[in-house]
Amino acid sequence: MSGNTHMHIRILCLAAAMIVASPAFAQSWPSRPVRVVAAYPAGGSIDIVARLVSQRLAESLGQPFIVENKAGAAGNIGTDFVAKAGPDGYTLLMGSAAAISSAPNVYAKLPYDPQKDLLPIVLVANQPNALIVRPGLAANNVKEFIALARANPGKLNYGSSGVGASQHMTAELFAMMTGVQITHVPYKGGAPAMTDLMSGQIDFMFDPVPTSIQVVRSGKVRALAVTSLRRSEVMPDLPSMAEAGLEGFELRGWIGLLAPANTPRELVLRLNGEVLKMLAGDLRGKLLELGLDVAGGTPEQFAAFIREDIAKYGRIVKASGMPQQ
């Protein structure tokens, strides 16, 4: 028997052993703490969702699920960290549209490929933005806001948590659909941008509903519309951008659980099932209270959603003429 044949048999035996061992591995997992990376600072909606999901996974699976904040570069740093982690189920990502859907279109050299290096587990929630304006801005609705922007080309400044973030891309879609000229001011996070909006240093933002709702309720900023096709359950008085006159306007962030590529399928399916149980239980109410739209579905549906979302962001980047970073 030739050396090549011996090698071929050995490879087949190893593959067979892995197939047999994989379900057993999934059943014994987790046998130690699991790290859940939130690629954004503590206190934001992605961090909050990561903690809510991790707490429930710890209770149902009997091991600590520890949230680790690895912020920076609009989520790219933490996402890259998980993309390069071992596929053993002990490093997971609570991911976002910015680092997975937007980044491949915005950055010329991304250190990871979201579709090749990450494995979708479950889409947890969709996150609409709200169009919010500084106190005293002379616009009480979307129509008046568009008129103000047209009358002052390039003079209205908007903040975002970074280039490629959902706040940035939503504003680019707004500019594309209305033909207005607006000026982008990127920050290192949503919180400093919001601080400057409240103090009148910038004029407006498309900010996620979960982080803007309390500031809107306090009267420190004003909200004009939401960017989902339907009204938000926590801001029912606000029209959607489409209702306000921009037909077909829809762009929202999302929050979902992912793993490094090549994570065993049985483990992915187990995690998917655990999160779906949560979304049908008490987690649903908590997400709705935050202003998030509850999602769900299979890993395959999440993968298809990501493919479509990357294409959608690509169309916005191309139409806007935004140079790659």
C-alpha positions in Angstrom: 0.0 0.0 0.0 1.5 3.4 -1.0 2.3 6.2 1.4 -0.4 8.4 -0.3 -3.0 5.7 0.3 -2.0 5.5 4.0 -2.3 9.2 4.2 -5.7 9.2 2.5 -7.0 6.5 4.9 -5.7 8.5 7.9 -7.4 11.7 6.7 -10.7 9.8 6.3 -10.4 8.3 9.8 -9.8 11.7 11.3 -12.8 13.1 9.4 -15.0 10.3 10.6 -13.8 10.8 14.2 -14.6 14.5 14.0 -18.1 13.7 12.7 -18.7 11.2 15.6 -17.1 13.6 18.2 -19.0 16.7 17.1 -22.4 15.9 18.6 -20.7 14.7 21.8 -18.7 17.9 21.9 -21.9 20.0 21.5 -23.5 18.1 24.3 -20.6 18.6 26.7 -20.2 22.2 25.7 -19.9 24.5 27.6 -17.5 23.1 30.2 -16.0 26.4 31.1 -16.9 30.1 30.8 -17.8 31.5 27.4 -16.7 35.0 26.3 -19.3 37.1 24.4 -17.6 40.0 22.7 -19.6 43.3 22.4 -17.7 45.3 19.8 -18.9 48.6 21.3 -18.6 50.5 24.6 -20.6 49.6 27.7 -24.1 51.1 28.0 -25.0 51.1 24.3 -27.8 48.9 22.9 -25.5 46.2 21.6 -23.8 45.9 25.1 -27.2 45.8 26.8 -28.5 43.1 24.5 -25.2 41.1 24.9 -25.7 41.2 28.7 -29.4 40.3 28.6 -28.7 37.3 26.3 -25.5 36.2 28.2 -27.3 36.2 31.6 -30.0 33.9 30.2 -27.5 31.6 28.4 -25.6 31.3 31.7 -28.8 30.3 33.5 -29.8 27.7 30.9 -26.4 26.2 30.1 -24.8 26.3 33.5 -21.6 28.2 32.8 -20.8 31.9 33.0 -21.2 33.9 29.7 -19.0 36.9 30.2 -19.5 40.0 28.2 -16.3 41.6 27.1 -16.3 45.1 25.5 -13.8 45.5 22.7 -14.8 48.8 21.2 -13.3 50.9 18.4 -13.4 51.5 14.6 -17.2 51.4 14.5 -17.2 47.8 15.8 -14.5 46.5 13.5 -11.9 45.8 16.3 -14.1 43.5 18.3 -15.5 41.8 15.2 -12.0 41.1 13.9 -11.0 39.7 17.3 -13.9 37.1 17.1 -13.3 36.4 13.4 -9.7 35.3 14.3 -10.7 33.3 17.5 -10.8 29.5 17.7 -14.0 27.9 16.5 -14.6 26.1 19.8 -17.7 27.8 21.0 -15.9 29.7 23.8 -15.7 33.1 21.9 -18.9 34.5 20.5 -19.8 37.9 19.0 -22.8 40.1 19.6 -22.5 41.7 16.2 -23.9 44.7 14.4 -24.8 46.1 10.9 -21.9 48.6 11.1 -19.1 46.0 11.3 -20.7 43.3 9.2 -23.0 44.9 6.6 -21.5 48.4 6.2 -17.8 47.8 6.8 -17.1 45.7 3.7 -18.4 48.5 1.6 -16.8 51.4 3.5 -13.3 50.1 4.1 -10.9 49.2 1.3 -8.8 46.9 3.5 -10.9 45.2 6.2 -8.9 42.7 8.3 -11.8 40.1 8.2 -14.4 38.9 5.7 -17.7 38.9 7.6 -19.2 36.2 5.3 -16.2 33.9 5.3 -14.8 34.4 8.8 -18.0 34.5 10.9 -20.9 32.1 11.2 -24.4 33.5 11.8 -26.2 31.9 14.8 -29.3 34.1 15.2 -30.6 37.5 14.5 -31.7 38.8 17.9 -33.2 42.2 17.1 -33.6 45.0 14.5 -32.7 48.5 15.7 -34.5 51.4 14.0 -32.9 54.9 14.2 -34.8 58.1 15.1 -34.1 61.4 13.3 -33.4 63.7 16.3 -32.5 67.4 16.2 -30.9 69.8 18.6 -33.0 72.1 20.7 -34.1 75.2 18.9 -33.6 73.9 15.3 -36.2 75.5 13.1 -37.9 72.3 12.0 -40.8 70.6 13.6 -41.3 67.7 11.1 -39.4 65.9 8.3 -40.8 68.2 5.6 -39.6 71.3 7.4 -36.3 69.7 8.1 -35.7 68.8 4.4 -36.6 72.4 3.5 -34.1 73.8 6.1 -31.4 71.5 4.8 -32.0 72.6 1.1 -32.0 76.2 2.1 -28.6 75.8 3.9 -26.5 73.4 1.7 -23.6 71.9 3.7 -24.4 73.9 6.8 -26.3 71.3 8.8 -23.9 69.0 10.7 -24.8 65.5 11.9 -23.0 63.2 14.3 -22.3 59.5 14.2 -20.4 56.9 16.2 -17.9 56.5 13.4 -17.5 56.1 9.6 -19.8 53.3 8.4 -21.9 53.2 11.5 -25.7 53.0 11.1 -26.1 56.7 12.0 -23.7 57.6 9.2 -25.2 55.3 6.6 -28.7 56.4 7.4 -27.8 60.0 6.9 -26.1 59.1 3.6 -29.4 57.4 2.5 -31.3 60.5 3.6 -29.0 62.8 1.6 -29.2 60.5 -1.4 -33.0 60.4 -1.4 -33.5 64.1 -0.8 -30.6 65.6 -2.7 -29.6 67.7 0.3 -26.0 68.5 1.3 -25.1 67.8 4.9 -21.8 67.6 6.8 -20.7 64.4 8.7 -19.0 64.8 12.1 -17.8 61.3 13.1 -17.2 60.6 16.9 -15.6 57.8 18.8 -19.0 56.7 20.0 -22.7 57.6 20.1 -22.6 59.1 23.6 -20.2 62.0 22.8 -22.1 62.7 19.7 -25.4 62.9 21.7 -23.7 65.2 24.2 -22.8 67.6 21.5 -26.3 67.4 20.0 -27.9 68.3 23.3 -25.5 71.3 23.7 -26.2 72.4 20.1 -22.6 71.7 18.8 -24.1 69.6 16.0 -27.6 69.9 14.4 -29.0 66.4 14.1 -28.4 62.6 14.3 -30.0 59.4 13.1 -29.6 57.7 16.5 -30.7 54.2 17.5 -34.1 54.4 19.3 -32.8 52.5 22.4 -30.2 55.1 23.1 -32.2 58.2 22.1 -35.5 57.5 23.7 -34.7 58.7 27.2 -33.0 61.9 25.9 -36.1 62.6 23.7 -38.4 62.0 26.6 -36.4 64.4 28.8 -36.9 67.1 26.2 -33.2 67.7 25.7 -33.5 66.9 21.9 -36.5 66.5 19.6 -37.4 63.5 17.5 -39.0 63.9 14.1 -39.4 60.3 12.7 -38.1 56.8 12.9 -36.3 54.9 10.1 -38.2 51.7 10.1 -41.1 51.1 7.8 -43.5 50.8 10.8 -43.8 53.1 13.8 -41.8 52.1 16.9 -43.8 50.6 19.7 -42.0 52.8 22.2 -42.4 56.0 20.2 -45.8 55.4 18.7 -46.5 59.2 18.1 -43.5 59.4 15.7 -44.1 58.8 12.0 -41.8 56.6 10.0 -39.7 58.5 7.4 -41.8 56.9 4.7 -45.0 58.2 6.3 -43.4 61.6 6.6 -43.0 61.8 2.8 -39.9 59.8 1.9 -41.5 56.8 0.3 -39.5 53.6 0.6 -37.0 55.0 3.2 -35.9 52.2 5.5 -32.5 51.6 7.1 -32.0 50.2 10.5 -29.2 48.6 12.5 -29.4 45.1 13.8 -28.0 43.0 16.6 -27.2 39.3 16.2 -25.1 36.5 17.7 -22.3 35.1 15.6 -19.4 32.7 16.0 -16.0 32.2 14.3 -16.2 30.2 11.0 -16.0 26.4 11.4 -17.7 26.4 14.8 -19.5 22.9 14.9 -23.0 23.1 13.4 -24.5 21.2 16.4 -23.2 23.9 18.7 -24.6 26.7 16.4 -28.0 25.0 16.4 -28.0 24.6 20.1 -27.3 28.3 20.7 -29.9 29.2 18.1 -32.5 27.2 19.9 -31.6 28.7 23.3 -31.9 32.2 22.0 -35.2 31.5 20.2 -36.6 30.3 23.5 -35.6 33.6 25.2 -37.1 35.6 22.4 -40.4 33.8 22.9 -40.1 34.4 26.6 -39.3 37.3 28.9 -36.5 38.7 26.7 -39.1 39.7 24.2 -40.7 42.3 26.5 -37.3 43.7 27.6 -36.2 44.2 24.0 -39.5 45.9 23.1 -39.0 48.2 26.1 -35.6 49.2 24.7 -37.2 50.2 21.4 -35.9 47.1 19.5 -37.8 45.0 17.0 -37.6 41.4 18.1 -36.2 39.1 15.3 -35.3 35.4 15.4 -35.1 32.7 12.7 -32.6 30.1 11.6 -28.9 30.5 11.1 -29.5 30.2 7.3 -32.1 33.0 7.4 -29.6 35.2 9.3 -26.9 34.4 6.7 -29.3 35.4 3.9 -30.3 38.6 5.7 -26.6 39.5 6.1 -25.9 38.9 2.3 -28.9 41.2 1.4 -27.8 43.8 4.0 -24.3 44.0 2.7 -25.7 44.5 -0.8 -28.0 47.3 0.4 -25.2 49.2 2.1 -23.1 48.7 -1.0 -25.8 50.5 -3.1 -25.9 53.4 -0.6 -22.1 53.8 -0.6 -21.9 53.6 -4.4 -24.8 56.1 -4.9 -23.4 58.5 -2.3 -20.0 58.6 -4.0 -18.4 58.1 -0.5 -14.7 57.3 -0.9 -13.5 54.1 0.7 -11.6 54.5 3.9 
